Amino acid sequence: MSNSRRYTPRALSLAQPDFGVLRKAQRGDERAFSLIVRAYETPVYNYVLRLVGDRALAEDLTQEVFIRVFQGLPRFSLRSKFTTWLCQVTKTRVLDELRANERRPRALVAIDDAPPLEAVDAPVEQLETIDALWSAVTELNPDLKMALLLRDVVGLSYNEIADSLDTTLATVKWRIFKAREEVQLALAREGITFAPSTKPAPAPAPAAAELAS
């Protein structure tokens, strides 16, 4: 399609916090904890916003997530990955909110409310592409959306996502493949195609028992 635009996702990675800082925060050092908040509040906020679709609510939920993290840090095992645990806390709080408000209409999110990380100085055409991308993501069901956002916005590995969502690796791979497939189909209808090198290979659908996990 000669007039189509191509969207190439940026590879992201969420690093683990400095071990010394994490230990100090675990002992109640507020300065150390503020460093952790500063490092992770943006990806957590972006993730929450794309799930709940409301800027003010996302800000409140992000604050509540870090309150829960601070309260839970003394019990956190340093043998575990902090980012996985952080996403588990975030998922639990967001699901509680979605269940409590499942009948409430969700507000549409304007692109200006939360510019994606790769769109800070993007040209107008790219912003239009990103706007179409997020519109397509918004239409995904919650299971597909959570898995996709943890991978492409937060930057977790497939194994970390499986741990965060308390499901199997096969289910995570299938959900992300299915989510990307649905997003690509929606973008194709807008004349936007993915670069060939970024198109994911088909993933086998997990067994019914795995999907239910």
Solvent accessible surface area in square Angstrom, and as a share of the most:
residue,aa,sasa,rsa
1,M,163,0.73
2,S,115,0.74
3,N,143,0.73
4,S,23,0.15
5,R,64,0.23
6,R,146,0.53
7,Y,18,0.07
8,T,82,0.48
9,P,45,0.28
10,R,144,0.52
11,A,100,0.78
12,L,53,0.26
13,S,102,0.66
14,L,28,0.14
15,A,74,0.58
16,Q,77,0.34
17,P,25,0.16
18,D,92,0.48
19,F,113,0.47
20,G,35,0.34
21,V,33,0.19
22,L,11,0.05
23,R,95,0.35
24,K,111,0.47
25,A,2,0.01
26,Q,32,0.14
27,R,171,0.63
28,G,42,0.40
29,D,55,0.28
30,E,132,0.59
31,R,182,0.66
32,A,5,0.04
33,F,23,0.10
34,S,46,0.30
35,L,60,0.30
36,I,3,0.01
37,V,33,0.19
38,R,165,0.60
39,A,64,0.50
40,Y,7,0.03
41,E,73,0.33
42,T,70,0.41
43,P,18,0.11
44,V,8,0.04
45,Y,38,0.15
46,N,16,0.08
47,Y,2,0.01
48,V,0,0.00
49,L,0,0.00
50,R,21,0.08
51,L,5,0.02
52,V,7,0.04
53,G,4,0.04
54,D,51,0.26
55,R,124,0.45
56,A,65,0.50
57,L,48,0.24
58,A,0,0.00
59,E,87,0.39
60,D,75,0.39
61,L,1,0.00
62,T,12,0.07
63,Q,119,0.53
64,E,59,0.27
65,V,0,0.00
66,F,13,0.05
67,I,87,0.44
68,R,93,0.34
69,V,0,0.00
70,F,77,0.32
71,Q,110,0.49
72,G,7,0.06
73,L,0,0.00
74,P,88,0.55
75,R,192,0.70
76,F,15,0.06
77,S,46,0.30
78,L,57,0.29
79,R,226,0.82
80,S,61,0.39
81,K,106,0.45
82,F,3,0.01
83,T,0,0.00
84,T,14,0.08
85,W,48,0.17
86,L,1,0.00
87,C,4,0.03
88,Q,63,0.28
89,V,20,0.12
90,T,2,0.01
91,K,31,0.13
92,T,64,0.37
93,R,31,0.11
94,V,0,0.00
95,L,41,0.20
96,D,58,0.30
97,E,24,0.11
98,L,42,0.21
99,R,151,0.55
100,A,83,0.64
101,N,32,0.16
102,E,127,0.57
103,R,219,0.80
104,R,154,0.56
105,P,122,0.77
106,R,116,0.42
107,A,56,0.44
108,L,167,0.83
109,V,41,0.23
110,A,57,0.44
111,I,37,0.19
112,D,121,0.63
113,D,43,0.22
114,A,5,0.04
115,P,73,0.46
116,P,8,0.05
117,L,71,0.35
118,E,35,0.16
119,A,4,0.03
120,V,117,0.67
121,D,137,0.71
122,A,19,0.15
123,P,87,0.55
124,V,108,0.62
125,E,103,0.46
126,Q,66,0.29
127,L,64,0.32
128,E,95,0.43
129,T,6,0.03
130,I,0,0.00
131,D,60,0.31
132,A,23,0.17
133,L,17,0.08
134,W,25,0.09
135,S,63,0.41
136,A,9,0.07
137,V,5,0.03
138,T,53,0.31
139,E,145,0.65
140,L,11,0.06
141,N,78,0.40
142,P,76,0.48
143,D,75,0.39
144,L,6,0.03
145,K,4,0.02
146,M,8,0.03
147,A,0,0.00
148,L,10,0.05
149,L,2,0.01
150,L,1,0.00
151,R,77,0.28
152,D,45,0.23
153,V,15,0.09
154,V,6,0.04
155,G,10,0.10
156,L,0,0.00
157,S,43,0.28
158,Y,60,0.23
159,N,94,0.48
160,E,16,0.07
161,I,0,0.00
162,A,9,0.07
163,D,84,0.43
164,S,1,0.01
165,L,20,0.10
166,D,114,0.59
167,T,19,0.11
168,T,50,0.29
169,L,69,0.34
170,A,40,0.31
171,T,0,0.00
172,V,0,0.00
173,K,89,0.38
174,W,54,0.19
175,R,21,0.08
176,I,2,0.01
177,F,38,0.16
178,K,63,0.27
179,A,0,0.00
180,R,50,0.18
181,E,62,0.28
182,E,65,0.29
183,V,3,0.02
184,Q,26,0.12
185,L,102,0.51
186,A,23,0.18
187,L,1,0.00
188,A,46,0.35
189,R,187,0.68
190,E,109,0.49
191,G,19,0.18
192,I,1,0.01
193,T,38,0.22
194,F,27,0.11
195,A,16,0.12
196,P,105,0.66
197,S,108,0.69
198,T,43,0.25
199,K,133,0.57
200,P,31,0.20
201,A,83,0.64
202,P,113,0.71
203,A,24,0.18
204,P,118,0.74
205,A,70,0.54
206,P,14,0.09
207,A,63,0.49
208,A,83,0.64
209,A,82,0.64
210,E,52,0.23
211,L,68,0.34
212,A,90,0.70
213,S,67,0.43
